[in-house]
Amino acid sequence: MSLEQQPKADQPSSVENHAIEQDDNKAQEQKELEETPSTTREQIGELFKALTSRGGSDEEAHNFLLRVVQPGLAGLMDGSVSTLAPIFATAFATHIAFTTFLVGMASATGAGISMAFSEALSDDGQLTGRGSPVVRGGITGLMTFLGGALHTLPFLIPNVQLALYVAYFVVAFELIIISAIRHRYFGTSWWLSIVQVVGGGILVFAAALIFGNA
């Protein structure tokens, strides 16, 4: 038998290579999950470390994005946009600043609690590696409340027209901050981010006009 006719040494087939790659990926995912701190206290410490460190590994940056930026941005967007309708509808309908303030704080508080539970109960972090649901839920709930409360505070001003003007400015500031975060951490272009965020805000504000002047 010639050398050309001799059987080749056993080599893994494409199917076997694919299976090996899958095993390697599963092993890597399992390793990442095992490296995730097991307690809420340890994960909070890890988050503070990520916040205070000026530089870090790609893994630390990825974890910071998943466990802090993403839930925080979701909460800020929901609080800033979803509460516009009840707050401004109340202002347009009643023309009473303090009543609008009470409705705004109630909306921000309710939205914060709802988003906190929604984030915490939707993912326990075991399969995705997104960290403690308690921490993520707390971040989301706090940022949701903050987003709704910021443009509610101007209605402590007794003059409702002046309060509305200040609230418009605060809402614009919030939307710019949201666009900046999306641009910084998710690579979204400035103009696209502004169009998307402002577009959502305009739709909700239109609902406030419709119901507030009904």
Residue, then its C-alpha position, 0 to 999 in steps of 0.5 A: m500500500s502506498l503512502e497516499q493510500q494509507p489511512k489518515a490519522d484519526q482527526p476530529s470531524s466538523v461535528e466533533n469540533h463543534a461539540i468541543e467548541q460548545d463544551d469550551n463555551k459552556a465551561q467558560e460560562q460556568k467559570e464566569l458564574e462561579e467567579t460571580p460573588s455569591t452574596t449580595r454584600e459581596q456584589i455591592g462591594e464589587l459594584f463600588k469597586a467598579l465605580t471607584s476604579r479608573g481602569g479595569s479589565d474588560e470583564e469588570a467593564h462588562n459586569f459594570l455594564l450589565r449590573v449597573v448601567q443597564p438596570g440604571l438606564a432602564g429605570l431612568m428612562d422609565g421614570s423620566v418618560s412614563t411619569l410625564a403623562p400623569i404629571f403634566a395632565t394633572a397640571f393642565a387639568t387642575h392648574i394647581a401646582f401642589t396637587t401636581f406635585l403630589v400626583g408626580m411624587a405618587s407616580a414616581t414612587g409607584a413606578g420605582i416600586s414596580m420597576a424594582f420588583s420587575e427587574a428583580l423578579s425577571d432575572d435571578g442572575q444565575l443564568t445570565g451572570r447579571g448579578s444579584p436581583v436585589v442589587r439590580g432591582g434596587i438600582t432600577g427602582l431608585m433610578t426610576f424614582l429619581g427620573g420621575a421625581l426630578h421633573t416633579l420638584p418644580f411644582l413646589i413652586p406655587n405659580v403653576q405656569l412658572a413651575l411648568y416652564v422649569a419642569y420643561f427645562v428639567v425634562a430636557f436635561e433628563l433626556i440629554i442625560i439619557s442620550a449621553i449614557r446611551h452614547r457613552y456605554f452603548g455606542t449609540s450616535w448622539w443624533l439617533s439617541i436624541v431622536q429616539v429618546v425625545g421621540g418617546g418623550i413627545l409621544v407621552f407628552a402628547a398623551a398628557l395634552i390630550f387627557g389634561n385638556a379633555 
